[in-house]
Amino acid sequence: MRTFLLAAAFTALSVSAVYAEDVMASRYGNTTITTDASGLQARIYYNADHTFTGKQGGMDFKGTWKLNDASTQICLTYDSAPANTPNPLCAPIAAHKVGDKWSAAGRNLTLVQGIQ
């Protein structure tokens, strides 16, 4: 019984460590809303398989995302980038919780629950 409890505790800690290292974990299944200086808003939906989809105005977009080795920067590579958007678009990244609001790369961001 003691061996089972130790194994269960180790497994729980290992799983927690994996999620703690994934700065993107809170974004899977949720919506990241970005607003630029002109007020233009985009909604981005990240997937654990390093793909994303999104909407900006009446345009849908999709592509792939990649973190740098230190997990401090994300680069989005669009299949077809929205107007006036560099491709790839790279920006600082940090872990956030649902409900957080922050600024990065000249944009205001909010992480909201679910696909909205």
N, C-alpha and C positions, 0 to 999 in steps of 0.2 A: 504494500500500500504506500509506504514511504517513497519507494522508487517511482511509482505512478505520480504522486503529488509533485516530486521534484521534476519529473519529465513534463508534466502539465505546466508548472511554473516556468520552466525554461522555454517551452513553446510559446507561452503567452508573452514573455519578455522578448523573444525573437521576433514575433509578429509585430509587437509594438515598435521595436527598433527599425524594422523595415518601413513601416508607415511613417515613423518620425523622420526618416531620411528622405522620403518622397515629398518634396515641397509642393507637388501637384495633387496629392491625394485628396485634398478637400475640394478640388475643382471637378473631379469625376462625378458626373450625375448632377452637377449644379451649373449655374450660369454666372459667367464673369461679364459684367457690364462695364464697358469702357466709354468714356465721354471725352472728346478732344476739346481744345480751347474754343472752337467755334460752336460747340454744343452738339456736334454730330455723335450719335450713340451707336455702338455696336454691341451685340451679344455673342459671346463665344462659349462654345461647349467643348470641353477637352475630354478626350478618352484616354484610358490607360494604355492603349496600343499605340500611342504617339500620333494619333490623328485628331483633327478638330473640325468642327463645322461652326458656322455662324451666320448672322444676319446684320446688315447695315443698311438702313433705309429699306428699299424694296429689293435689295440684292442679297442673295445667298452666296456664301463662299465656303470653301473647305481646303484642307491641306494637311500638312504634317508639322509637328513641333518637336524641338530637340533642346535639351538643357546642355549648358557647357559642363565641363568636367567637375567644376566646383558647385554646380547647381545654383549659381547666382545670376545666370542670364538664360533667357529663353529666346529661341529663334523660331518664328512661324514662317513656313514656306507655303505660300498659297498656290493652289492649282491655277487660279486666275485671281490676282490681287484686286481688291477694291480700288477705285480711282484715288490717285495721290497717295498710295500706300507703297512703301518700298517692299521689295520681295527678294530676299527674306526680310522680315521685320524682326529686329532683335531688341530686347528690353530687359532691364533688371527683373529678377523674380525672387520672391520670398514666400514662405508658407503663410497662409491666412486661413481664418475660420469663416464659415458662413456668417454673414452679417457684417464682416469687416469692410471698411472703406479706407482707401489709401490713394496716393498719387505716385506715378512712375512714368518716366519718359514723356512728360508733358501731357499726360492723360490722368483723369480721375477714374478710379476703378471701384467697383462694389462686387462682392461675391454674395449671390443670393441663392436660396435653397431651391433645388429642382430645376427643371428645364422650363424657362420662361421666355 
